[in-house]
Amino acid sequence: MQIFLVTNVLGNDVTGDFNNNYDGSTVDSNNASNSTTNNYNATGAGDQAPVMSSIAPTVMGGGGSDSCLLPTTTGIQITMFGLSSGTMEQDPYCNRRKNARLLGAPQQVGGLGLQISGISILCASPEVFKAMVLANTPCPVNDFSTGKLLMGKSALLKYRENPAVYVVGYEEDKIFWDTLLKVGEELETNEESTSKSNVSKLSLSDRFRTSKRTDGGRETPSVSR
């Protein structure tokens, strides 16, 4: 939305007289005992007047507590010419936050209760997308072939397939994403990752209480009591 107001006013532009012809008029009294003559001199509309100033307009509807519109107004005045304008622009970051809040908030407080949709809105920002990956909570992505929502490690593996498509801000920080996602490198096989995951599933008590000893050439587990 944009408003322009242009004024160009010169002295002696206005013609006519709006003061009922009182300028230089003579008023005679009919009272014979006290006859007086009064001369009334007034400034008429046809006389010179100061040029009006251009004032920056007030843009309504912008800058409120629940508005994402940023108003901007300007006013310029010189001797014989004046210009004033007013504009409003959308704040994309404010719109993104409001959309995410509306989607993710519970229905009891006026939201839609769609938390994953709200997170996806915020993940459209490269800074948020990078922060989510670094916190080991990558932004969810849809696998069209299976119709499933990929999260966690599955989402990271999907990123590796085509990072230019799935990673927000990949072109701006290509070296970082190629290093983090190990693009072009071979990952561990399923057997190696499975064995490591089994070891990690042991509790700290089981991992540190068990020792090995030799009995007849064989290693038998011995658990300390």
Phi, psi and chi 1 to 4 in degrees:
 res  aa     phi    psi   chi1   chi2   chi3   chi4
   1 MET       -  130.8  178.9  178.1 -179.7      -
   2 GLN  -141.6  134.3 -168.1  167.4    6.0      -
   3 ILE  -123.9  130.1  -57.1  172.8      -      -
   4 PHE  -123.7  131.2  -73.2   98.4      -      -
   5 LEU  -124.9  120.4  -60.1  176.3      -      -
   6 VAL  -119.3  129.1 -179.8      -      -      -
   7 THR  -123.9  139.3   59.8      -      -      -
   8 ASN  -142.3   96.6 -172.1    7.3      -      -
   9 VAL  -119.4  131.3 -179.4      -      -      -
  10 LEU  -117.8  150.8  -60.9  176.3      -      -
  11 GLY   -63.9  146.5      -      -      -      -
  12 ASN    67.6   17.9  -62.8  -35.7      -      -
  13 ASP   -76.0  -27.1  -83.0   -6.7      -      -
  14 VAL   -92.9  129.6 -177.8      -      -      -
  15 THR  -112.9  157.7   58.8      -      -      -
  16 GLY   106.3  169.1      -      -      -      -
  17 ASP  -134.3  121.7 -163.5   -7.0      -      -
  18 PHE  -112.6   23.1  -60.4   98.5      -      -
  19 ASN  -112.5   29.2   60.7   -3.9      -      -
  20 ASN    60.8   27.7  -63.8  -33.1      -      -
  21 ASN    59.5   38.0  -65.0  -35.3      -      -
  22 TYR   -89.6   -7.3  -71.0  155.4      -      -
  23 ASP   -71.1  119.6 -171.8    9.4      -      -
  24 GLY    67.3   21.2      -      -      -      -
  25 SER   -84.5  158.7   60.8      -      -      -
  26 THR  -117.6  128.2  -58.7      -      -      -
  27 VAL  -114.0  121.0  179.3      -      -      -
  28 ASP  -104.7  141.4  -64.0  -28.0      -      -
  29 SER   -94.4  143.1  175.6      -      -      -
  30 ASN   -85.9   -1.2  -66.2  -35.4      -      -
  31 ASN   -78.9  111.3 -170.4   -8.2      -      -
  32 ALA   -67.7  -29.9      -      -      -      -
  33 SER   -75.9  -24.3   62.5      -      -      -
  34 ASN  -141.9   78.5 -172.6   11.6      -      -
  35 SER   -93.0  124.3  177.8      -      -      -
  36 THR  -130.8  159.1   59.1      -      -      -
  37 THR  -124.0  123.9  -59.6      -      -      -
  38 ASN  -115.2  128.3  -61.8  -35.9      -      -
  39 ASN  -105.3  123.5  -66.8  -32.5      -      -
  40 TYR  -112.0  118.4  177.5   77.7      -      -
  41 ASN  -111.6  120.2  -64.7  -37.7      -      -
  42 ALA  -130.2  154.6      -      -      -      -
  43 THR   -82.6  120.7  -59.0      -      -      -
  44 GLY   -85.1  169.9      -      -      -      -
  45 ALA   -68.7  -19.6      -      -      -      -
  46 GLY   -81.1   -6.6      -      -      -      -
  47 ASP   -76.7  166.7  -65.6  -19.3      -      -
  48 GLN   -65.8  141.0  -64.9 -176.4   -2.1      -
  49 ALA  -135.8  153.6      -      -      -      -
  50 PRO   -63.4  148.5  -18.0   29.3      -      -
  51 VAL   -72.6  136.5  178.0      -      -      -
  52 MET   -67.3  147.7  -65.9 -176.7  -65.4      -
  53 SER   -93.9  146.7  -60.8      -      -      -
  54 SER   -84.9  123.4  -66.2      -      -      -
  55 ILE  -113.4  136.6  -57.9  174.4      -      -
  56 ALA   -60.7  127.0      -      -      -      -
  57 PRO   -73.3  159.0   28.5  -34.9      -      -
  58 THR   -91.2  120.4  -59.5      -      -      -
  59 VAL   -92.7  112.9 -179.6      -      -      -
  60 MET   -81.8  147.5  -56.0  -60.8  -65.7      -
  61 GLY    90.5   -2.6      -      -      -      -
  62 GLY  -117.0  149.8      -      -      -      -
  63 GLY    82.4    8.8      -      -      -      -
  64 GLY   -76.4  176.0      -      -      -      -
  65 SER   -70.8  -23.8   59.0      -      -      -
  66 ASP  -119.9   35.8 -165.1   30.2      -      -
  67 SER  -130.2  142.3  174.6      -      -      -
  68 CYS  -103.9   20.2  -69.0      -      -      -
  69 LEU   -94.5  134.6  -65.5  175.9      -      -
  70 LEU  -108.8  106.9  -60.4  177.6      -      -
  71 PRO   -81.9  147.3   29.1  -32.4      -      -
  72 THR  -139.3  124.6  -56.8      -      -      -
  73 THR  -128.8  145.7   59.6      -      -      -
  74 THR  -139.6  155.3   56.7      -      -      -
  75 GLY  -149.0  130.1      -      -      -      -
  76 ILE  -128.9  133.1  -58.1  175.0      -      -
  77 GLN  -135.4  126.7  176.8   66.2   50.1      -
  78 ILE  -119.0 -167.1   57.9  178.2      -      -
  79 THR   -59.1  -50.2  -55.4      -      -      -
  80 MET  -120.5    4.6  -61.8  172.5   58.5      -
  81 PHE  -142.7  139.2  179.0   78.2      -      -
  82 GLY  -136.0  145.9      -      -      -      -
  83 LEU  -140.4  132.1  173.1   64.9      -      -
  84 SER  -136.2  142.8   60.3      -      -      -
  85 SER  -145.8  156.6   64.6      -      -      -
  86 GLY  -144.6  134.2      -      -      -      -
  87 THR  -134.5  160.9   60.5      -      -      -
  88 MET  -135.7  135.7  -73.4 -170.0  -62.6      -
  89 GLU  -125.9  148.6  -63.7 -178.7   -2.1      -
  90 GLN   -80.4  138.3  -67.7  -80.3  -10.7      -
  91 ASP   -94.2  106.8 -175.0    0.1      -      -
  92 PRO   -64.6  -33.2   22.4  -32.2      -      -
  93 TYR   -68.5  -38.9  -59.8   99.7      -      -
  94 CYS   -66.0  -42.1  177.0      -      -      -
  95 ASN   -62.7  -38.4  -71.7  -28.1      -      -
  96 ARG   -65.9  -42.3 -175.0  178.7  -63.3  128.6
  97 ARG   -64.8  -41.5  -68.4 -168.5  -61.6  -90.9
  98 LYS   -67.5  -39.9  -75.8 -173.6  173.6  -65.9
  99 ASN   -65.3  -41.3  -68.3  -24.3      -      -
 100 ALA   -65.2  -38.6      -      -      -      -
 101 ARG   -67.0  -39.9 -173.2 -178.6  -58.6  113.9
 102 LEU   -66.5  -40.3  176.5   62.3      -      -
 103 LEU   -74.4  -40.6  -70.4  172.5      -      -
 104 GLY   -88.1  -19.9      -      -      -      -
 105 ALA   -68.9  148.3      -      -      -      -
 106 PRO   -62.7  156.9  -20.2   31.3      -      -
 107 GLN   -67.6  -23.0  -63.4 -179.0   -2.2      -
 108 GLN   -65.6  -23.4  -67.2   79.3    0.0      -
 109 VAL  -111.0   18.2  -64.8      -      -      -
 110 GLY    96.0    4.4      -      -      -      -
 111 GLY   -91.8 -172.4      -      -      -      -
 112 LEU  -104.8  -10.5  -60.7  178.6      -      -
 113 GLY    73.8   18.0      -      -      -      -
 114 LEU  -101.7   82.4  -55.7  174.4      -      -
 115 GLN   -67.3  -40.0  -64.4 -176.1   -0.1      -
 116 ILE   -65.4  -37.4  -63.5  179.0      -      -
 117 SER   -65.4  -39.4  -60.5      -      -      -
 118 GLY   -63.9  -40.7      -      -      -      -
 119 ILE   -64.6  -38.9  -65.7  174.1      -      -
 120 SER   -63.8  -34.0  -60.3      -      -      -
 121 ILE   -63.8  -45.3  -70.3  -70.6      -      -
 122 LEU   -67.7  -30.1  -65.5  177.2      -      -
 123 CYS   -70.1   -6.5  -73.8      -      -      -
 124 ALA   -70.1  -11.9      -      -      -      -
 125 SER   -90.4  131.1  171.7      -      -      -
 126 PRO   -59.6  -35.8  -22.8   33.2      -      -
 127 GLU   -66.5  -43.5  -66.9   80.2    6.7      -
 128 VAL   -67.1  -40.3  175.3      -      -      -
 129 PHE   -61.2  -44.4 -166.8   93.9      -      -
 130 LYS   -66.1  -41.8  179.7 -174.8  -68.3 -172.5
 131 ALA   -63.1  -37.9      -      -      -      -
 132 MET   -65.1  -40.2  -65.5  -74.7  -75.0      -
 133 VAL   -69.0  -42.5  173.1      -      -      -
 134 LEU   -65.5  -27.4  -67.0  177.3      -      -
 135 ALA   -86.1    8.3      -      -      -      -
 136 ASN    62.2   28.4 -158.7   23.5      -      -
 137 THR  -129.3   69.8   55.2      -      -      -
 138 PRO   -62.2  153.3   23.3  -32.8      -      -
 139 CYS   -63.8  139.0  -65.8      -      -      -
 140 PRO   -67.9  151.1   24.7  -32.9      -      -
 141 VAL  -140.0  147.4   60.1      -      -      -
 142 ASN   -92.3  133.9  179.9   37.1      -      -
 143 ASP   -97.7  105.8 -171.6    0.7      -      -
 144 PHE   -67.1  -31.5 -179.2   76.9      -      -
 145 SER   -67.8  -34.8   59.7      -      -      -
 146 THR  -105.3  -15.7   59.9      -      -      -
 147 GLY    73.5   19.4      -      -      -      -
 148 LYS  -104.8  157.0  -65.0 -178.7  178.7 -180.0
 149 LEU   -92.5  121.5 -177.7   67.6      -      -
 150 LEU   -95.4  130.4  -57.0 -179.7      -      -
 151 MET  -137.2  164.6  -56.4  177.1   66.2      -
 152 GLY    64.4 -135.6      -      -      -      -
 153 LYS   -64.3  -34.2 -175.2  177.8 -179.7 -180.0
 154 SER   -61.7  -37.7  -60.1      -      -      -
 155 ALA   -67.9  -39.9      -      -      -      -
 156 LEU   -63.5  -40.3  -66.0  175.5      -      -
 157 LEU   -64.8  -33.8  -66.4  175.8      -      -
 158 LYS   -68.5  -36.3 -167.1   67.4  175.1  179.9
 159 TYR   -59.8  -39.5  -63.8  164.4      -      -
 160 ARG   -65.9  -27.1  -65.5 -176.5   75.1 -105.0
 161 GLU   -63.2  -42.7  -65.0  180.0    2.9      -
 162 ASN  -152.9   79.6 -164.1  -15.0      -      -
 163 PRO   -63.6  -27.9   22.1  -32.2      -      -
 164 ALA   -64.9  -23.2      -      -      -      -
 165 VAL   -95.7  -43.9  174.5      -      -      -
 166 TYR   -90.6  -26.9  -64.1  110.8      -      -
 167 VAL   -92.4  122.3  176.3      -      -      -
 168 VAL   -77.1  124.3  179.0      -      -      -
 169 GLY    81.8   24.0      -      -      -      -
 170 TYR   -67.4  -42.3  173.2   75.6      -      -
 171 GLU   -66.6  -31.0  -63.1  -63.4  -23.8      -
 172 GLU   -75.3  -25.7  -70.5   76.1    8.8      -
 173 ASP  -139.3   58.3 -156.9   -6.5      -      -
 174 LYS   -65.9  -40.6 -174.0  175.6 -179.3 -179.9
 175 ILE   -61.7  -42.4  -61.6  177.2      -      -
 176 PHE   -61.3  -48.6  170.1   80.6      -      -
 177 TRP   -70.1  -37.6  -71.9  110.9      -      -
 178 ASP   -63.3  -37.1  -71.1  -15.6      -      -
 179 THR   -72.6  -42.1  -55.8      -      -      -
 180 LEU   -68.9  -44.6 -178.4   65.7      -      -
 181 LEU   -87.4   -4.1  -60.4  176.2      -      -
 182 LYS    55.5   50.2  -62.7 -178.3  179.2 -179.3
 183 VAL   -67.6  130.4  177.4      -      -      -
 184 GLY    86.4   -2.6      -      -      -      -
 185 GLU  -103.4  155.3  -58.9  179.7   10.9      -
 186 GLU   -85.7  133.6  -66.5 -175.8    1.1      -
 187 LEU   -90.9  169.7  -61.3 -180.0      -      -
 188 GLU   -65.7  150.3  -62.8  177.6   -7.0      -
 189 THR   -71.5  167.9   60.4      -      -      -
 190 ASN   -65.3  -34.3  -66.8  -27.3      -      -
 191 GLU   -65.7  -43.2  -67.9   77.6    6.8      -
 192 GLU   -66.0  -42.4  -65.7  176.3   -7.4      -
 193 SER   -68.4  -33.0   59.7      -      -      -
 194 THR   -68.7  -41.2  -57.4      -      -      -
 195 SER   -65.4  -39.2   60.9      -      -      -
 196 LYS   -67.7  -36.7  -70.6 -175.5  177.6  179.9
 197 SER   -68.9  -33.8   61.8      -      -      -
 198 ASN   -66.0  -39.7  -68.7  -26.4      -      -
 199 VAL   -64.6  -39.9  173.6      -      -      -
 200 SER   -69.6  -19.9   61.4      -      -      -
 201 LYS   -76.1  -17.2  -70.8 -179.5 -179.4  178.4
 202 LEU   -66.3  142.0  -64.6  176.0      -      -
 203 SER   -73.8  162.1   64.0      -      -      -
 204 LEU   -62.1  -34.5  -67.9  176.6      -      -
 205 SER   -65.1  -44.8  177.9      -      -      -
 206 ASP   -68.8  -33.2  -65.6  -22.8      -      -
 207 ARG   -73.6  -30.2  -67.7  170.3   61.9 -176.4
 208 PHE  -107.4  -11.1  -70.0   98.9      -      -
 209 ARG   -90.6  -16.2  -70.7  175.9   54.3 -165.8
 210 THR   -92.6  132.6  -57.2      -      -      -
 211 SER  -129.8  166.7   60.9      -      -      -
 212 LYS  -117.8  143.8  -65.4 -178.3  179.8 -179.9
 213 ARG  -139.2  157.9   65.6 -179.8 -179.1  179.3
 214 THR   -92.8  127.1  -56.7      -      -      -
 215 ASP  -134.7   99.6 -174.2    6.6      -      -
 216 GLY    66.4   35.2      -      -      -      -
 217 GLY    85.3   -0.4      -      -      -      -
 218 ARG  -115.4  148.2  -64.0 -179.3  -55.1  172.2
 219 GLU   -93.1  117.9  -67.1 -176.2   -4.4      -
 220 THR  -117.5  140.1   56.7      -      -      -
 221 PRO   -70.2  140.9   26.2  -32.9      -      -
 222 SER  -131.4  124.1  175.1      -      -      -
 223 VAL  -105.0  124.8  179.2      -      -      -
 224 SER   -76.3  137.8   58.6      -      -      -
 225 ARG  -100.3      -  -61.5  -66.3 -178.0 -179.8
